[in-house]
Amino acid sequence: MAASRCRTTFQSKQVETDGTILPQERDMAKNPHTNPNSGEANDTDFKTDEQSKSENLEKYRSDATGHDLRTNHGTRIADNHNSLKAGERGPTLMEDFAFREKLNHFDNERIPERIVHARGAAAHGYFQPYDNAAQYSKAGLFQDPGKKTPVFVRFSTVQGARGSNDTVRDVRGFATKFYTDEGVWDLVGNDMPVFFIQDAIKFPDFVHAVKPEPHNEIPQGQSAHDTFWDFVSLMPESTHMVLWTMSDRGFPRHYRNMEGFGVHTFRLIDKQGTSRFVKFHWKPLAGTCSLIWDEAQKLWGRDPDFNRRMMWEDIENGDFIEFELGIQVVEEEDEHSFDFDILDPTKLIPEEVVPVTLIGKMVLNRNPDNYFAETEQVAFNPGHVVPGIDFSNDPLLQGRLFSYLDTQMLRLGGPNFHEIPINQPVCPFHNNQRDSMHRQTINKGQASYEPNSIDGGWPSETPPAPENGGFESYHERIDAHKIRARSDSFGDHYSQATLFWNSQTDVEKEHIIAAYAFELSKVQRPWLRERVIQEILPNIDLELARRVGEMHGVETPSSKPAPAEQLGKSSLAESPALSLMARLPGNIRYRKVAILVADGVDAEQVEAVKQKLSAEGAEGLVVAPSMAPVKGANGQTVTPDAMLNGMPSVAVDAVIVAGGDQSATALSESGLGRYYVQEAYKHLKVIAAVGEGQELLAAANVPTGEEGIVLGGTVDDIFTPFSQALGQHRVWSRDGKANDMPA
């Protein structure tokens, strides 16, 4: 049936062919009962701001203060300590409904954990666009620089179970839920811009390979085992991402210090209907830096919740976490102008080729009220988009659009997971979906279908428009045969891995070499180690292969063994933006500094150090042999924040040893005191000692007279050089000899 022609004010790119119904003309093909309701958006009179989601959650919050203990059905409970029995020593009776309800609920408290990204921590906040954002997308959250859109962000590790550790070598998830006026937008990414595979059909294989091995469920949350290295050594496309994971990016110091990436190429659609390809970036305002491998390992046992604890405590203390949202913009006509395919998720666009344009700022400023209700039940899906944001044909992204919805329905008990409070949009949501498990909405009216006339045609469709319009997929013309294959443009597996390697500093390269050597040492089958060292690493860099090979007694080739089409060729020799050190903090804001004290400490020095650190945005934490109040040399009492073995040096960024004869002697005679500064030295941390505090460094055989060891008679003497050194995060010049310290 031919459609009559009708024009609206919305303009879109289009392909005119005989008999084609253009996007603007579809309204006239609708049922006449619903068409009158579809001329423009209707439910637009609500107002949202930064607090909208918090207010939305308020009706679900429960505070038991001042309330009686009751069953879930409202009956007051008289005795919550004893079940109903037939006599004091008799059997428990089945009629005890309060006991049965309590135990039944307890027995069913757990839900299936996420298959990947099971361990996570989250925070609430807001996003505010910059003036330039609106030119790239018609999405409502980008239009008004004065508007703050609520967000909920979950950071996670990929491999481990919910009970695994924070500081394992792993990719970190960076998932952001925007509660916009037009619906929920989920930007679901990682702290690395590429991925292990090119096609989603290989995702189950990759996850099975990296997870604990099925015969013994070992190891937990680690890639250092046979099945992982077997898989990646047989899949050259994974080489680039494996290299990122072997770098210091594998264990960020703090969630505030890691970049975030959308990974895939997306589309943004502006008000004129013009589409542009984009890559999304989160840039941390606190700079990028990481833990050191040995430090990360020790944190596994000393504080397995290190990253989530740091975020929680910082937000509680008002040290909010800030990122800027950036995009790399590629015009449609430039899609094929690169030496790689922008739809290939194992590739990135170097920032030197397409700079990142910053379009907004995100601030995380409130912790969740309840971990399970919010952090565990939040359901992200890259398929949650709003008008002005659309997808590309990236085959990994296309698979994720199915997979996320599928897994959330199983994990959260059916298709109504959108009704869980943390997942609900802040705007109204009405449709004809009904029933299923855990349905909470009580839908009024007789019609649960569309079109209808008995309910006035409501809820009705909204045609696309430059503002407040219905979602319309980009009108992309596709003319192709169905085929199971990959484009030849996806065949380059090594050029960007080489680019990443060439872009690292010497220190970062040494860490990567050590990472490969360690990981492969855990591989039991010699021929797997040989395959990685002889057939994969040389294609990245011959020296990298040689150095790792030396540590495993494996000879390496003198030339790259892969065929030319897999080696590829990059237009850049290096990309400085790929180094973590490209964005070092440069200041000491948010840094945690241990101030070591014992009885007899110079209490005035301690107070002076704390004040100076606070003025620079850092936090001084008094660490003592015990939690008992410390007696200062002047009689003043100093209150410890932690014990030497309760807040080890791996949990702080730097160390200052306060003066005072008695204090210095006590710390020097303490094995914990000596170990504290030895370990800090080993992990390249800045160490300062004031006055008599220098005795501890001598007793611990910590070398003095070198960079990063700051000595002085007063706090004023040490503070400026201490602060300058800490602004570089680590004492990188010490890296080559740090392992000489036996800590």
C-alpha positions in Angstrom: 0.0 0.0 0.0 1.5 3.3 -1.0 1.9 5.9 1.7 0.7 9.5 1.1 3.4 12.1 1.4 3.6 14.4 4.4 6.4 16.7 5.6 7.3 17.7 9.2 9.9 20.1 10.5 12.3 17.2 11.3 15.0 16.8 8.7 17.0 13.6 8.3 19.5 12.2 5.8 17.5 10.0 3.5 17.7 7.8 0.4 14.9 8.5 -2.1 13.7 5.4 -3.8 10.3 4.6 -5.4 7.8 3.3 -2.9 10.1 4.1 0.1 8.4 5.6 3.2 10.8 8.2 4.4 11.3 8.7 8.2 9.3 11.9 8.2 6.4 10.3 6.4 5.7 7.4 8.7 3.1 9.2 10.8 0.6 9.1 8.0 0.8 5.3 7.9 -0.3 4.9 11.5 -3.7 3.8 12.8 -6.1 6.8 12.8 -7.0 6.1 16.5 -3.4 6.8 17.6 -2.3 9.3 15.1 -4.0 12.3 16.7 -2.0 11.7 19.9 1.3 11.6 18.1 1.8 15.2 16.9 4.3 16.1 19.6 5.7 15.0 23.0 3.1 15.0 25.8 4.6 14.2 29.2 7.3 17.0 29.2 6.0 19.1 32.1 8.2 17.4 34.8 11.4 18.9 36.0 14.6 17.1 36.7 17.9 18.2 38.3 20.9 16.8 40.1 18.7 15.6 43.0 16.0 14.0 40.8 17.2 10.5 41.2 17.7 10.9 44.9 14.2 12.2 45.3 12.9 9.4 43.1 14.5 6.9 45.5 13.2 8.5 48.6 9.8 6.7 48.5 11.7 3.4 48.6 14.1 4.3 51.5 13.2 2.8 54.9 14.4 4.0 58.3 13.5 1.7 61.2 14.1 4.3 63.8 11.1 4.6 66.1 9.3 1.7 64.5 8.1 -1.7 66.0 9.6 -5.0 64.8 7.0 -6.6 62.4 6.7 -9.3 59.9 6.8 -8.5 56.2 3.0 -8.5 56.3 2.8 -6.1 59.2 2.2 -8.2 62.3 4.1 -7.0 65.4 6.7 -9.5 66.7 6.8 -10.2 70.4 9.8 -12.5 70.6 12.5 -12.4 68.0 14.9 -14.7 69.9 13.1 -18.0 70.3 11.1 -20.0 67.8 7.8 -21.6 68.8 8.4 -25.0 70.3 6.4 -27.9 71.8 7.8 -27.4 75.3 11.1 -25.7 76.1 13.2 -28.7 74.8 10.6 -29.8 72.2 10.6 -29.6 68.4 10.0 -26.3 66.6 6.4 -26.0 65.4 5.5 -25.5 61.7 2.9 -23.0 62.7 5.6 -20.4 63.7 4.9 -18.1 60.7 7.4 -15.4 61.9 10.2 -18.0 62.0 9.3 -19.5 58.6 9.1 -16.1 57.0 12.5 -15.0 58.4 14.3 -18.2 57.4 12.7 -18.3 54.0 13.7 -14.8 53.2 17.2 -15.5 54.5 17.5 -18.6 52.4 16.7 -16.7 49.2 18.7 -13.5 49.9 21.3 -14.1 47.2 20.7 -13.6 43.5 23.0 -14.9 40.7 26.1 -12.7 40.6 27.2 -11.2 37.3 29.1 -13.6 35.1 31.7 -10.9 34.5 32.1 -7.7 36.5 30.7 -9.4 39.6 32.8 -7.4 42.0 31.9 -3.7 42.0 31.5 -0.5 43.9 29.3 2.5 42.9 28.4 6.1 43.7 25.8 8.6 42.8 26.5 12.0 41.2 25.6 14.3 38.3 26.7 15.2 34.8 26.8 18.7 33.5 27.4 19.5 29.8 29.7 22.2 28.5 28.6 24.8 26.0 29.9 22.9 23.0 28.1 19.6 23.7 24.8 20.5 22.0 26.4 20.9 18.5 27.2 17.2 18.4 23.9 15.6 19.6 20.3 16.5 20.1 20.2 14.4 23.3 18.5 16.5 26.0 21.3 16.0 28.6 23.7 17.9 26.3 21.6 21.0 25.6 21.7 23.2 28.7 25.1 23.9 30.4 23.2 24.8 33.5 21.4 21.5 33.8 22.7 18.7 36.1 21.6 15.2 35.1 21.7 12.5 37.8 24.1 9.6 37.3 25.0 6.3 39.0 28.4 4.9 38.2 29.6 1.4 39.0 33.3 0.5 38.8 34.2 -3.2 38.8 36.8 -5.9 38.1 36.0 -8.3 35.2 37.3 -11.8 36.1 36.7 -12.4 39.8 33.7 -13.3 41.8 31.9 -10.9 44.2 34.2 -12.0 47.0 37.5 -11.5 45.1 40.0 -8.8 45.6 40.1 -5.2 44.4 43.7 -5.0 43.4 44.2 -8.0 41.0 45.6 -7.4 37.6 42.5 -7.0 35.5 40.4 -4.7 33.4 38.1 -2.4 35.3 34.5 -1.8 34.3 33.4 1.9 34.1 29.6 1.9 33.7 27.6 5.1 33.9 23.8 5.3 34.1 22.5 8.7 33.1 18.9 9.4 34.3 18.0 11.9 31.6 14.7 13.7 30.9 14.3 11.5 27.8 15.0 8.2 29.5 18.0 6.2 30.7 21.3 6.3 28.8 23.9 3.7 29.8 27.5 4.3 28.8 29.0 0.9 29.6 32.7 0.8 29.2 36.1 -0.1 30.7 39.3 1.6 31.9 41.0 0.4 28.7 39.9 1.6 25.2 40.1 -1.7 23.3 39.0 -5.3 23.9 40.3 -8.8 23.5 38.1 -9.9 20.7 36.5 -8.5 17.5 33.3 -10.4 17.3 30.8 -11.1 20.2 30.5 -14.8 19.1 33.9 -15.2 20.8 33.0 -13.6 24.1 31.9 -16.8 25.8 35.1 -18.4 24.8 37.2 -15.5 26.1 35.4 -15.5 29.4 35.6 -19.2 29.9 39.3 -19.0 29.2 40.1 -16.3 31.7 37.8 -17.5 34.5 39.0 -20.0 37.0 39.8 -23.3 35.3 36.8 -25.6 35.5 38.5 -28.7 36.9 39.6 -27.1 40.1 38.1 -23.5 40.2 41.7 -22.0 40.4 42.8 -19.3 40.2 40.3 -16.7 41.3 40.3 -13.4 39.6 43.6 -13.8 37.8 44.8 -14.3 34.2 48.0 -16.1 35.2 47.0 -19.6 34.2 47.0 -22.0 31.2 43.6 -21.6 29.7 43.8 -17.8 29.4 47.2 -17.9 27.7 46.2 -20.8 25.5 43.3 -18.8 24.2 45.0 -15.5 23.7 48.0 -17.1 22.1 45.7 -18.7 19.5 43.8 -15.4 18.9 46.2 -12.8 17.7 43.5 -10.2 17.7 43.7 -10.2 21.5 47.4 -9.1 21.5 46.7 -5.4 21.8 44.4 -5.7 24.8 46.6 -8.3 26.6 49.4 -5.7 26.4 47.2 -3.1 28.0 46.3 -5.5 30.7 50.0 -6.4 31.3 50.8 -2.7 31.7 50.3 -0.7 34.9 46.7 0.0 33.8 45.9 -3.4 35.2 45.7 -2.1 38.8 44.6 1.6 39.2 45.6 3.3 42.5 42.1 4.7 42.9 39.0 4.8 40.8 39.5 8.6 40.6 42.8 8.0 38.9 41.7 5.8 35.9 40.5 6.8 32.5 37.2 5.4 31.2 36.4 4.5 27.6 33.2 3.5 25.7 35.4 1.0 23.8 33.1 0.9 20.8 32.4 3.4 18.0 29.0 5.0 18.5 27.0 7.6 16.6 25.8 11.0 17.8 22.9 12.6 15.9 22.5 16.4 16.0 19.3 18.4 15.6 19.7 18.6 11.8 19.8 14.8 11.6 23.5 14.7 10.8 25.3 11.6 12.1 28.9 11.5 13.3 31.0 8.6 14.6 32.3 9.1 18.1 34.5 7.4 20.7 33.6 8.2 24.3 36.3 9.0 26.9 36.2 9.7 30.6 39.2 11.9 31.7 40.0 11.9 35.4 40.6 15.4 36.8 42.9 13.9 39.5 45.3 12.5 36.8 46.2 9.0 36.0 48.4 6.7 38.1 48.5 3.2 39.3 49.7 0.8 42.0 52.9 -1.1 41.6 52.6 -4.9 41.1 54.2 -6.0 44.3 52.2 -3.3 46.2 49.0 -4.6 44.5 49.8 -8.2 45.5 50.3 -7.2 49.1 47.1 -5.3 49.2 45.2 -8.5 48.3 45.8 -9.8 51.9 46.0 -6.5 53.8 43.0 -4.7 52.4 41.2 -6.6 49.7 38.6 -3.8 49.6 41.2 -1.1 48.9 39.7 0.6 45.9 36.1 0.5 47.0 37.1 1.6 50.5 39.1 4.6 49.2 36.1 5.8 47.1 33.6 5.4 49.9 35.7 7.2 52.4 36.7 10.0 50.0 33.1 10.7 49.2 32.1 10.6 52.9 34.8 13.1 53.6 33.7 15.4 50.8 36.6 14.6 48.4 34.3 14.1 45.5 35.4 12.2 42.4 35.5 14.1 39.1 35.8 13.2 35.4 35.3 15.1 32.2 33.5 13.4 29.3 35.2 13.7 26.0 34.5 12.5 22.5 36.7 11.8 19.5 34.6 12.9 16.5 34.8 11.3 13.0 32.7 12.7 10.2 30.9 10.0 8.2 32.9 10.8 5.1 36.1 10.1 7.0 35.1 6.7 8.2 37.6 4.9 6.0 40.4 7.4 6.1 42.4 5.6 8.9 45.0 2.9 8.8 42.6 0.7 10.8 38.9 0.1 10.9 37.1 2.3 13.4 34.5 -0.5 13.9 37.2 -2.9 15.1 36.9 -3.0 18.9 40.6 -4.1 19.2 41.7 -0.7 17.9 41.7 2.8 19.3 41.9 6.2 17.6 45.2 7.8 18.7 44.5 11.2 20.3 47.2 12.7 18.2 45.2 11.8 15.1 41.7 12.8 16.4 42.0 14.9 19.6 39.5 14.4 22.4 36.9 17.2 22.7 35.7 17.7 26.2 31.9 18.1 26.4 31.0 17.9 30.0 31.9 17.1 33.6 30.8 14.3 36.0 31.0 14.6 39.8 30.4 11.6 42.1 29.3 13.0 45.4 27.1 10.5 47.2 27.5 6.9 48.4 24.6 4.4 48.0 22.3 3.8 50.9 22.3 0.1 50.5 24.9 -2.0 48.5 22.5 -4.8 47.4 19.5 -2.5 46.5 21.6 -0.2 44.4 25.1 -1.4 43.5 24.2 -5.1 43.1 20.8 -4.7 41.5 21.7 -1.9 39.1 21.3 -3.2 35.5 23.3 -1.6 32.8 22.8 -2.2 29.1 24.6 -0.5 26.2 21.2 -0.8 24.4 19.7 1.9 26.7 20.1 5.0 24.6 18.1 8.2 24.0 17.4 10.2 20.9 20.6 11.7 19.6 22.8 8.6 20.5 22.9 5.6 18.3 25.0 2.5 17.5 27.6 1.6 14.9 28.1 -1.8 13.2 30.9 -2.8 15.5 30.2 -6.6 15.8 31.2 -6.8 19.4 28.8 -3.9 20.3 26.0 -5.6 18.4 26.4 -8.7 20.4 26.5 -6.8 23.7 23.1 -5.2 22.8 21.6 -8.7 23.1 23.8 -10.1 25.8 23.2 -7.5 28.5 19.4 -7.6 28.3 19.5 -11.4 28.3 21.7 -11.7 31.4 19.9 -9.1 33.4 16.6 -10.9 32.9 18.0 -14.1 34.4 20.0 -12.4 37.2 17.2 -10.1 38.3 14.3 -12.6 37.9 12.5 -11.6 34.7 11.9 -8.6 32.4 10.6 -6.3 35.1 14.1 -5.4 36.4 13.5 -1.8 35.1 11.0 -1.4 38.0 13.7 -2.0 40.6 14.2 1.6 42.1 17.8 2.1 41.1 17.0 1.2 37.5 13.9 3.3 37.0 14.2 6.4 34.8 13.3 9.8 36.4 11.0 10.6 33.5 7.6 8.9 33.1 7.5 5.5 31.4 4.3 4.0 30.0 3.8 1.2 27.5 1.6 -1.9 27.0 4.0 -4.4 28.6 2.3 -6.3 31.4 2.7 -9.0 34.0 5.6 -11.4 34.5 7.5 -11.9 37.8 7.9 -9.1 40.3 5.6 -6.7 38.5 5.0 -3.7 40.7 3.1 -1.3 38.5 -0.7 -1.4 38.7 -1.7 -0.5 35.2 -5.1 1.1 34.8 -7.3 0.9 31.7 -8.6 -2.0 29.6 -6.2 -1.7 26.6 -2.8 -3.4 26.8 -2.2 -3.1 23.1 -1.5 -0.5 20.5 -3.3 0.8 18.5 -6.4 1.1 20.6 -9.4 3.4 20.7 -11.1 2.3 24.0 -8.4 4.0 26.1 -8.2 7.1 23.8 -5.2 5.7 22.0 -2.9 6.1 25.0 0.0 5.6 25.5 0.9 6.9 22.0 3.9 7.2 19.8 5.9 10.4 19.4 7.5 11.2 16.0 11.1 12.0 15.7 11.9 15.7 16.2 14.9 17.9 16.9 13.8 18.1 20.5 11.6 15.9 22.7 11.1 13.5 19.8 10.8 9.8 19.7 13.8 7.6 19.2 14.6 6.9 15.6 17.5 4.7 14.4 19.8 6.4 12.1 18.7 6.0 8.5 21.7 4.1 7.3 21.5 2.3 3.9 22.9 -1.3 4.0 23.2 -3.4 0.9 25.1 -6.6 1.5 24.8 -10.4 1.4 24.4 -12.4 4.6 27.8 -13.9 5.4 29.8 -15.4 8.3 33.1 -13.5 7.8 35.2 -10.6 8.9 36.2 -7.6 6.9 39.8 -7.6 5.7 40.1 -4.3 7.5 40.0 -6.2 10.8 43.1 -8.3 9.8 45.7 -6.1 11.4 46.4 -7.6 14.9 49.7 -6.1 15.9 50.4 -2.5 14.7 48.5 -0.9 17.6 50.1 -3.2 20.1 53.5 -2.0 18.8 52.2 1.6 19.0 51.2 1.1 22.6 54.6 -0.5 23.5 56.5 2.3 21.8 54.5 4.9 23.7 55.5 3.7 27.1 58.2 5.2 29.2 61.2 3.0 30.1 59.8 2.3 33.5 56.5 1.3 32.1 58.2 -1.1 29.7 60.1 -2.7 32.5 56.8 -3.3 34.3 55.3 -4.9 31.2 58.2 -7.2 30.8 58.0 -8.2 34.4 54.2 -8.8 34.1 54.6 -11.1 31.1 57.4 -13.0 32.9 55.3 -13.4 36.0 52.1 -14.4 34.3 53.8 -17.0 32.1 55.6 -18.4 35.1 52.2 -19.6 36.3 51.5 -21.4 33.0 52.2 -25.1 33.6 52.6 -26.2 29.9 56.0 -25.2 28.5 54.7 -25.2 24.9 52.1 -22.6 25.8 54.8 -20.3 27.2 56.9 -20.9 24.1 54.0 -20.1 21.8 53.4 -16.7 23.5 57.1 -15.8 23.6 58.0 -17.0 20.1 54.9 -16.4 18.1 53.1 -13.5 19.7 55.5 -11.2 21.6 58.0 -10.8 18.7 55.2 -9.3 16.6 54.8 -6.5 19.2 58.5 -5.9 19.7 61.6 -8.1 19.3 63.2 -6.7 22.4 60.1 -7.3 24.5 60.1 -11.0 23.3 63.8 -11.3 23.9 63.6 -10.0 27.5 60.7 -12.2 28.4 62.3 -15.2 26.7 65.5 -14.8 28.7 63.5 -15.1 31.9 62.0 -18.4 30.7 65.0 -19.8 28.8 63.2 -19.5 25.5 65.0 -18.5 22.3 63.2 -15.9 20.2 63.2 -15.2 16.5 65.2 -12.4 14.9 62.3 -11.1 12.8 58.6 -10.8 13.3 56.9 -14.1 12.4 53.4 -13.0 11.6 52.3 -12.3 8.0 52.4 -8.7 6.8 48.7 -8.3 6.8 48.5 -9.2 10.5 51.5 -6.9 11.4 49.8 -4.0 9.8 51.3 -0.5 9.7 50.6 2.5 11.9 50.9 6.0 10.7 52.3 7.0 14.1 55.6 5.8 15.6 54.3 6.5 19.1 51.4 8.2 20.9 52.4 9.9 24.2 48.8 10.0 25.4 48.9 6.2 25.8 51.3 6.4 28.7 49.9 6.7 32.2 52.6 9.2 32.9 51.1 11.6 30.3 48.6 12.6 32.9 50.4 12.4 36.3 48.5 14.3 39.0 51.2 17.1 39.3 49.9 18.0 42.8 49.2 16.1 46.1 45.4 16.6 46.2 43.6 13.5 47.5 46.9 11.9 48.6 47.0 9.9 51.8 50.2 10.4 53.8 51.2 8.3 56.8 52.8 10.3 59.6 54.8 7.8 61.8 54.8 8.6 65.5 55.4 7.0 68.9 55.5 8.2 72.5 57.8 11.2 72.8 57.0 12.5 69.3 57.2 16.2 68.5 53.5 16.9 68.6 53.8 20.4 67.2 55.5 18.9 64.1 52.7 16.4 63.7 50.1 19.2 63.7 52.1 21.3 61.4 52.4 18.5 58.9 48.7 17.8 59.0 47.8 21.4 58.4 50.2 21.8 55.4 48.9 18.6 53.9 45.3 19.7 54.3 46.0 23.0 52.7 47.2 21.2 49.6 44.1 18.9 49.5 46.0 15.9 51.0 45.2 13.9 54.2 47.7 13.3 56.9 47.1 10.0 58.8 48.8 9.5 62.2 50.2 5.9 62.3 51.5 4.6 65.6 52.5 1.3 67.2 49.1 1.0 68.8 45.8 2.8 69.0 46.5 4.1 72.5 46.9 7.9 72.7 50.5 8.9 71.9 52.2 11.2 74.5 54.0 14.1 72.9 57.3 15.3 74.1 55.6 18.5 75.3 52.9 16.6 77.1 50.3 17.1 74.4 48.3 14.0 73.3 48.3 12.8 69.7 45.5 10.6 68.6 46.4 7.8 66.2 44.3 7.2 63.1 45.7 3.7 62.6 48.3 1.2 63.8 51.5 0.3 61.9 50.2 -3.1 60.9 46.6 -1.8 60.5 47.5 0.8 57.8 50.6 -0.5 56.1 52.6 1.6 53.7 50.8 -0.1 50.7 47.6 1.7 51.8 49.1 5.2 51.7 50.9 7.3 49.0 53.8 8.6 51.0 55.4 8.5 54.5 56.7 11.3 56.8 58.5 10.3 60.0 58.0 12.9 62.7 60.8 14.0 65.0 61.3 13.5 68.7 64.1 11.5 70.4 62.0 9.0 72.2 59.6 8.5 69.3 62.5 8.0 66.8 64.1 5.4 69.1 60.9 3.5 69.6 60.2 3.3 65.9 63.8 2.4 65.1 63.7 -0.5 67.5 60.4 -1.8 66.1 60.5 -4.3 63.3 57.1 -2.9 62.1 58.6 0.6 62.1 61.6 -0.4 60.1 59.6 -2.6 57.7 57.2 0.3 57.1 59.8 2.6 55.5 61.6 -0.3 53.8 58.4 -1.3 52.0 57.6 2.3 51.1 61.0 2.6 49.6 60.5 -0.6 47.6 57.3 0.7 46.2 58.9 4.0 45.0 57.1 6.2 47.5 58.3 9.6 48.7 59.7 9.3 52.2 60.4 12.4 54.4 62.0 12.5 57.9 62.0 15.5 60.2 64.7 16.0 62.8 65.3 12.9 64.9 62.9 11.0 62.6 65.9 10.4 60.3 67.1 7.8 62.8 64.4 5.4 61.6 65.7 5.6 58.0 69.2 4.8 59.1 68.0 1.9 61.3 66.0 0.5 58.3 69.0 0.9 55.9 66.9 3.1 53.6 69.4 5.0 51.3 69.5 8.7 51.9 70.9 11.4 49.7 68.9 10.4 46.7 65.8 11.6 44.9 62.6 11.0 46.8 64.2 10.8 50.3 63.6 14.2 51.9 65.4 15.2 55.1 65.2 18.3 57.1 65.3 19.8 60.6 61.9 21.4 60.4 58.5 20.8 58.7 59.2 23.9 56.5 62.5 22.4 55.4 61.0 19.2 54.0 57.5 20.1 52.9 58.1 21.8 49.5 60.5 19.2 48.1 58.2 16.5 49.6 55.1 17.9 47.9 56.9 18.3 44.5 58.1 14.7 44.6 54.7 13.3 45.6 53.1 15.3 42.7 54.9 12.9 40.4 53.2 10.0 42.2 56.3 7.8 42.4 60.1 8.2 42.6 60.6 6.7 39.1 64.4 7.0 39.2 64.4 4.4 42.0 62.6 1.7 40.0 65.8 -0.1 38.9 67.1 -0.7 42.4 63.9 -0.9 44.4 64.0 -4.7 44.5 67.3 -4.6 46.3 65.3 -3.7 49.4 64.3 -7.0 51.0 60.9 -5.8 52.2 
